Amino acid sequence: MPNDRNPNGGQTDSNDVILVVDDHPVVFAGIRLLIEETRATVIHNAQSFSEAFRLCRLRRPAIVIVDLAMGAGALAGLSFIRRLRRYDESVPILVLSMYDDPRIAHEALKVGADGYVVKDASNDEIAISLETVREGLPYVSRVLASDLAFLRNRQPKSLDLEALSPRERFILSLLAEGKSYAQIADNLALSYKAVAHICNRLKPKLGVQSLQELVHFAVQHFPVTPNVARPTAKGSKKTG
């Protein structure tokens, strides 16, 4: 059940509703106290992304504060932000995350977040980020701002994804869905080593250095599985 709190009692409209998507009770309690110091509002807490999406449709919050991990890794949070942004293009989304990696912040902003602040930021900075994003302006945690600017400047200005083979595009789409090498190998009837080799070959081609960066690239460019035929395994015969 969501945790609601209105310090002044009575009814509130959607402009008074804040949704906090975080499955750590202590973190939620701290955020709630911080918010209540500056405004009278109703605060909902969703402890899963499915519950968060349901509350967004039901309550129409004035702002959504999202923890990316929620016990499932950053990809789950990025997928939630992308889904919520498709449903509602205007709701302000602030990521409050344990991740201080500028690459993750970059992906969160790419898929639709309006702001990104790390959880160990000061209360003053978290309060400022909340008000800034709620007013429709972007905000990035101070410790990430310079690194994020550098990362944006080194992003390739253009990339011809059609130059990739159908198999490479399909593997990237599966990586974007959170599939492991083993799962991809099973899906394509390949060996684990073959999938790892293809991914290692993709890294320099796409300008990334690690598997994490490759997954981030896949999430950015292949948000859903493309409507392409599954690549045929070598040696197989077509029928029909």
KERO-796089 format. One record per residue (C-alpha): residue in three letters; x, y, z. Coordinates in steps of 0.1 Angstrom, whole numbers, plus 5000, padded with zeros to 4 digits. Layout:
# residues N
ALAXYZ...
# end
This chain:
# residues 240
MET500050005000PRO501350354993ASN502350575022ASP500350905020ARG501051205042ASN499351555042PRO500651755072ASN497651995071GLY494951725066GLY492051775042GLN491851725004THR494651804980ASP494751824942SER497351684918ASN499551984923ASP500151874959VAL501051504950ILE504651374950LEU505451014941VAL508650864955VAL509650544938ASP512050374963ASP511950044981HIS514050145011PRO511850265040VAL514650465056VAL515450655024PHE511750725018ALA511350855054GLY514251095049ILE512851225016ARG509451275031LEU510851475060LEU512851685036ILE509851755015GLU507551835044GLU509952095056THR509252315026ARG505652245015ALA502352085025THR501751795002VAL500651434999ILE503551194994HIS503050854979ASN505650574981ALA505850304954GLN508050014962SER508049864927PHE508050004892SER504649844884GLU503050004914ALA504750334905PHE503250334870ARG499750244884LEU499950544909CYS501150774881ARG497950694862LEU495750714892ARG497151024911ARG498851234883PRO501651344905ALA503351684902ILE506751524903VAL508151164903ILE511351094923VAL512850764911ASP515550534925LEU517050364895ALA518050034912MET515149914932GLY516949584937ALA517049504899GLY519949714886ALA519850044867LEU518349904835ALA515049844853GLY514850204863LEU515750334829SER513050114814PHE510450254839ILE511450614830ARG511150544793ARG507750384798LEU506450664820ARG507750934795ARG505850764767TYR502650774788ASP503151124801GLU505451364783SER505151644808VAL505451504843PRO508751614859ILE511051314867LEU513951344891VAL516351054896LEU517651014931SER520250744928MET523150574945TYR524950564911ASP527450844907ASP528550724872PRO528051004847ARG527350744820ILE524250624839ALA523150974845HIS523551044808GLU521350744799ALA518650854825LEU518451194809LYS518451044774VAL515350824782GLY513351104797ALA514551214832ASP514551584838GLY517151574866TYR519651344883VAL521051374918VAL523051134939LYS521751004972ASP524751124992ALA524151484981SER523351735008ASN519751795019ASP520052145005GLU521152014971ILE518351754970ALA515752024979ILE517152254952SER517051974926LEU513451884935GLU512252244932THR514252304900VAL512952004882ARG509352064894GLU509552414878GLY510452254845LEU514152314845PRO516952054842TYR519251964871VAL522351754874SER524151674907ARG527151904911VAL529551604914LEU528551484880ALA528051804861SER531551834846ASP531951464838LEU528551454822ALA529351754800PHE532551584789LEU530751264782ARG528151444761ASN530851624741ARG532551294732GLN529351124720PRO529451054682LYS527351304663SER526051054639LEU526050674637ASP524650464608LEU523050184627GLU522050024593ALA525749954588LEU525449694616SER524549344605PRO521049204613ARG522648974639GLU524549264656ARG521349474658PHE519449184672ILE522049114698LEU521949484708SER518249474711LEU518449174734LEU521149344755ALA518749644758GLU516149404772GLY518549294799LYS519448954784SER522748794795TYR525248644771ALA523948294779GLN520348394772ILE521348564739ALA523348254729ASP520248034736ASN517948264717LEU520248264686ALA521447904688LEU525048024692SER527747944717TYR528448174747LYS531948234732ALA530348334699VAL528148594715ALA530948734736HIS533148754704ILE530448954686CYS529949194715ASN533749244718ARG533849314681LEU531049564685LYS532749774712PRO535349954691LYS532849974662LEU530450174685GLY533150364704VAL532650194737GLN535150024760SER533249804784LEU530149574785GLN528449834807GLU528950104780LEU527749854754VAL524549794773HIS524050164778PHE524450214740ALA521949934734VAL519350084758GLN519750424741HIS519450304705PHE517349984708PRO514650064734VAL512449794720THR513249484700PRO513349584663ASN510749424640VAL513349224622ALA513648864614ARG515648654638PRO519048584622THR519348234609ALA521948014626LYS524647874603GLY523847544588SER520047574592LYS517747534563LYS514747744554THR511447564549GLY508247644532
# end
